[in-house]
Amino acid sequence: VNTLLTKKVEAIVFDAPVYLFYAANEGKVEVVGSIFREENYGRVLPNESPARKRINSALLSLRENVTYQALYDRLFEAKKP
């Protein structure tokens, strides 16, 4: 990011959530263009973990209602001046 901010490069390519968050919170850069390939993050738990079903259920619930999108928008949408 520093090489971009000091104009040593014109653009950088990296993991979208990292730069979306940075752009939304720092306001020094702008994310442009489309995502090359969308990939989801995951958490790994043993099949026998008592937390596995609870976590999966909570994640599914967030995705099925507006909560996930509201959180995403709050974290990654650039703040308006």
C-alpha positions in Angstrom: 0.0 0.0 0.0 2.9 2.4 0.8 4.2 2.0 -2.8 0.8 2.9 -4.1 0.4 5.9 -1.7 3.9 7.2 -2.7 3.0 6.8 -6.4 5.7 4.2 -7.1 3.0 2.0 -8.6 -0.4 2.9 -10.1 -2.3 -0.1 -8.8 -2.0 -3.2 -6.6 -3.8 -6.5 -6.6 -4.5 -8.3 -3.4 -7.2 -10.1 -1.4 -10.4 -8.1 -1.8 -11.7 -8.1 1.8 -8.4 -6.7 3.1 -8.4 -3.7 0.7 -12.1 -3.2 0.8 -11.8 -2.8 4.6 -8.7 -0.6 4.2 -10.4 1.7 1.6 -13.6 2.0 3.7 -11.7 2.9 6.9 -8.6 4.8 5.8 -10.1 6.5 2.7 -6.7 6.9 1.1 -7.2 4.4 -1.7 -10.1 3.3 -4.0 -11.0 -0.2 -5.0 -11.7 -0.3 -8.7 -12.6 -3.0 -11.2 -14.2 -6.3 -10.5 -13.0 -9.2 -8.4 -11.0 -11.7 -10.5 -12.2 -14.8 -8.7 -14.5 -14.8 -5.7 -13.5 -17.1 -2.9 -15.0 -17.6 0.5 -13.1 -17.8 3.8 -13.7 -20.8 6.0 -13.0 -22.1 9.5 -11.9 -25.6 10.1 -13.2 -27.6 13.1 -13.0 -31.3 13.8 -16.2 -33.1 12.9 -16.7 -34.0 16.5 -16.4 -30.4 17.8 -19.5 -29.4 19.8 -19.1 -25.9 18.3 -19.3 -27.0 14.7 -23.1 -27.2 14.4 -23.6 -24.0 16.3 -21.2 -22.1 14.1 -22.6 -23.5 10.9 -26.1 -22.7 12.0 -25.2 -19.2 13.0 -23.4 -18.5 9.7 -26.3 -19.9 7.7 -28.8 -17.8 9.6 -26.7 -14.6 9.0 -26.7 -15.4 5.2 -30.4 -16.1 5.0 -31.5 -12.7 6.5 -30.2 -9.2 6.0 -27.7 -9.4 8.9 -24.8 -10.6 6.8 -25.3 -7.9 4.1 -25.7 -5.2 6.8 -22.4 -6.3 8.4 -20.7 -6.5 5.0 -21.9 -3.0 4.0 -20.9 -1.5 7.4 -17.4 -3.0 7.2 -16.5 -2.7 3.5 -18.5 0.2 2.0 -16.4 3.4 1.7 -17.4 6.1 4.1 -19.0 9.1 2.4 -17.5 12.5 3.2 
